[in-house]
């Protein structure tokens, strides 16, 4: 039976089909991530800090939690044409511009924050603004007055004066129902902003952001970053890391055990000792030390991992190679005068490839999770967003205590899917390629 | 008697070979921790700083510049010689090696033991029992549950339970810490049944019994996470071993002779399966020990693994080296222990027949 025919046998196993479907979906996701967000852009988005994500809520859950009965507000951003504007000249170059930020708030939970961003142009005298809050039931609450610099922001929800006046944090106080203070008052809110401009050429562009508690399909983290970036980019990194490590290490093990079995004697003994060294070598502490003292780049760590695995192959293949060594076709090769390396690389190894394939597929999840393991120890790659690093962030920011489960469960689910996908496929291939398991 | 002698000599050979391996492993650890000489530079700059601080006296400040320079350099040189920094790296690394193997690692840079000592050895000794308690329990449970369930399943091959376990085998792909986080999420955060982590309640219960119960309560989730992470695949693998060995001709023969199934299982199936099971268990032990580093961290279990993590956080190299070396010892001991079990169970070793080597 040729290799290809055996591989086609996979179709007969439903679990293998499911795993192929999962792997296919992950590959698509990886390709989409790389095309949609180029490498440099992904790093910029992930590393640039809060500046890029200023308009995202902090620690927001994904939007789809609202499908399960939650009523968490989405972020409302009002600026430019969405805001009604009236302009009135008060003489001697002074002008009053009134902005009406009207929006419907129909959610059951309070927004997470409330902020205004301004960009103003003026030469000498900065503009002055007054803010007035109109609730759906017609109450009016004076929010405050401020002088606006060229680029300014006013975090309404963090205003201590307003907090004192309302008796609770502003983002709740402004939206609360007077009859039932723990509930929101649903309806149309208006923030009236009166801006006094003292120069003919002065301009002001205000923007209101009512931060919600849900964002996108993935949610955000403690730095307002959209988790979608990390979740998408985690796919290609996990796949490449897992597959590269598995290919490198399985092939190395394979070649080494073939050489050991073929030459026997001293070489075999040496490989035996090295294998034992590899077993006793505290590999994870070593990787951790390399990560701490040398570099945190996952590609360097991958290289170190492969090098350390080179020094000793697991002995599983040995017995099979010893068996294959005695096969008549090898004897024939020897009779016609084939050299040692020709026999090992042209006759011995190709014949055992079927054994390698399942082992290789089964090894992939180990390395995918190894990346996550290093990340959870705080040794994740300093630049790249990976699933492991998202879990690490979530874990170290106390997501488990605060109940921000989406933050952990999303990357965990993706890791789990990757792990399950490859390991289900590996188990099936094992059954196909290992005749002893076939009848079982 | 003859058997015992053979086992003893086999054991002796194995343990000396393992000791050599440990030495090589520790040397590798030291080479890496030393960053090819970079650590020495750090040490040298530390010496210079200390000497500079020591020479702050007013008399010294009044001396002429050249003389001050000379005294400073002399004192640095003395300290350098004391620390052996003037010798070539290879020679120094051998000294580090001896220190590493004997765990004579001096003082930690930041981490202290609970009793306030900063002797690396004391810190390690304090943490080791916690690690042994937790992972010893987890490994024993994993081994026995797996063997018995695998045996049961091989007897009931094709039953619903058997098919479920086979289908669940791929769930062993994620490591224990991964399940640990999920278990914390379910049992601590959502249900509030078990503690998030730690060793005992704070403050520790006064009576022995209450203390033990509290420790036990904190052990449930870590042990459970190791079991979830490893049990299905080991049951699956070992069940396969049992099935393969029970289809051998000599088992058919025994069945034909009319031996009771229990005897067949014990004498003809279990015996020959023990060596491969021990080998696969050894490999799993390594995974559990190494995985323990992260699992302990996730559960804030005050063992060696978390110590290593704390050393990483504090960039405390002596502690890092120390805990890596102890992990090397633990792995070697596990291998040695299983070798002994091997020697007892494998007649090829016991009887000294040809090919009495491992696998």
Interface residues (C-beta under 8 A of the other chain):
Chain A: X15 X273 X276 X277 X279 X280 X281 X282 X283 X284 X285 X286 X288 X289 X290 X291 X292 X293 X294 X314 X315 X318 X319 X365 X366 X369 X372 X373 X376 X377 X378 X379 X391 X395 X400 X401 X403 X405 X408 X409 X412 X415 X416 X419 X420 X422 X423 X424 X426 X427 X436 X437 X440
Chain B: X17 X18 X21 X22 X24 X25 X28 X29 X32 X33 X35 X38 X157 X167 X169 X170 X171 X172 X173 X174 X175 X177 X178 X181 X182 X184 X185 X188 X189 X196 X240 X243 X244 X279 X282 X283 X286 X290 X291 X293 X294 X297 X298 X308 X309 X312 X313 X315 X317 X320 X321 X323 X324 X325 X327 X328 X331 X332 X335 X359
